């Protein structure tokens, strides 16, 4: 199983980025997908998740209204659109897969992608 994350980078505050996570080696439509992030010196935290069907989405309060998660089961890919970025969004972002789960708890995920750095300058 591979979760290939792409799309990180450096952006000014107020800017936007889109992250992608392309999955292979699993039946993608059977997995809830989540995005998590980890800032230096902090624990990994939940950002957003989407159910295996795409019908339900969940957001951390800190990103609600600014971030949007979506998935394309035909492309085995989950996306994270990040708007109105703030310096406090700076972190390494990870995607993860949760077999028929809701992808909220980092300890309960089945597979992880390698992270991508997102840096928001003020």
C-alpha positions as CSV (number, residue, x, y, z in Angstrom):
1,X,0.0,0.0,0.0
2,X,1.2,3.5,-0.9
3,X,-0.2,6.9,-0.1
4,X,1.7,9.4,-2.2
5,X,1.3,12.9,-0.9
6,X,2.1,16.0,-3.1
7,X,1.4,19.7,-3.2
8,X,3.1,21.2,-0.2
9,X,5.2,24.3,-0.4
10,X,5.8,27.8,0.8
11,X,2.9,30.3,0.6
12,X,2.2,33.7,2.1
13,X,-0.5,34.2,4.7
14,X,-3.9,34.4,3.0
15,X,-2.8,32.2,0.2
16,X,-4.0,28.8,-0.9
17,X,-2.6,25.4,-1.6
18,X,-4.0,22.1,-2.7
19,X,-2.6,18.8,-1.4
20,X,-3.2,15.5,-3.1
21,X,-2.9,12.0,-1.8
22,X,-2.9,9.2,-4.4
23,X,-3.5,5.7,-3.1
24,X,-2.4,2.4,-4.5
25,X,-2.4,-1.2,-3.4
26,X,-5.8,-0.9,-1.6
27,X,-9.5,-0.8,-2.4
28,X,-9.7,3.0,-2.0
29,X,-13.4,3.2,-1.8
30,X,-13.4,1.0,1.3
31,X,-11.4,3.5,3.3
32,X,-12.2,6.7,5.1
33,X,-9.4,9.2,4.4
34,X,-8.0,11.7,6.8
35,X,-5.5,14.6,6.7
36,X,-3.4,15.2,9.8
37,X,-0.6,17.6,10.5
38,X,2.3,18.0,12.9
39,X,4.0,21.2,13.7
40,X,7.5,21.3,15.3
41,X,7.4,20.4,18.9
42,X,3.7,19.4,18.8
43,X,1.8,16.2,18.5
44,X,0.2,15.1,15.3
45,X,-3.3,16.5,15.1
46,X,-6.5,15.8,13.1
47,X,-7.3,18.3,10.4
48,X,-10.1,16.8,8.3
49,X,-11.6,13.5,7.1
50,X,-13.9,12.2,4.5
51,X,-16.0,9.0,4.6
52,X,-15.3,6.1,2.2
53,X,-18.2,7.1,0.1
54,X,-17.5,10.8,0.2
55,X,-20.9,11.6,1.7
56,X,-19.6,12.8,5.0
57,X,-16.8,15.2,5.9
58,X,-15.3,16.3,9.2
59,X,-13.1,19.3,10.1
60,X,-11.1,20.5,13.1
61,X,-12.5,23.7,14.4
62,X,-9.2,25.5,13.5
63,X,-9.7,24.8,9.8
64,X,-13.4,24.9,9.4
65,X,-14.5,27.3,6.7
66,X,-11.0,27.5,5.2
67,X,-10.1,23.9,4.3
68,X,-12.0,21.6,2.1
69,X,-11.5,17.8,1.7
70,X,-12.7,15.9,-1.3
71,X,-12.1,12.6,-2.9
72,X,-12.2,11.0,-6.3
73,X,-12.7,7.3,-6.0
74,X,-12.2,6.8,-9.7
75,X,-8.7,8.3,-9.3
76,X,-8.0,6.8,-5.9
77,X,-7.1,10.3,-4.7
78,X,-8.1,12.5,-1.8
79,X,-7.5,16.2,-1.9
80,X,-7.1,19.0,0.6
81,X,-7.8,22.5,-0.5
82,X,-6.5,25.0,1.9
83,X,-7.6,28.6,1.6
84,X,-6.9,31.7,3.8
85,X,-3.8,30.1,5.1
86,X,-2.3,31.3,8.4
87,X,1.2,31.0,9.8
88,X,-0.2,28.6,12.4
89,X,-1.1,26.2,9.6
90,X,2.6,25.6,9.1
91,X,3.2,21.9,9.6
92,X,4.0,18.7,7.9
93,X,0.8,17.4,6.5
94,X,0.0,13.6,6.2
95,X,-2.8,11.7,4.7
96,X,-4.0,8.4,6.2
97,X,-6.4,5.6,5.4
98,X,-8.9,4.1,7.8
99,X,-10.6,0.9,6.7
100,X,-14.3,1.7,6.8
101,X,-13.5,4.2,9.5
102,X,-14.0,7.9,10.1
103,X,-10.3,8.7,10.0
104,X,-10.3,11.0,13.0
105,X,-7.9,9.2,15.4
106,X,-4.3,9.1,14.3
107,X,-3.8,6.0,16.5
108,X,-6.5,4.1,14.6
109,X,-5.3,4.6,11.0
110,X,-4.3,1.7,8.9
111,X,-1.9,3.3,6.5
112,X,0.0,6.6,6.3
113,X,1.6,8.6,3.6
114,X,4.8,10.4,3.9
115,X,4.3,14.0,4.9
116,X,4.6,17.1,2.9
117,X,5.8,20.4,4.3
118,X,3.4,23.4,4.3
119,X,5.0,26.6,5.3
120,X,2.9,29.8,5.6
121,X,4.9,33.0,5.9
122,X,3.5,36.1,7.6
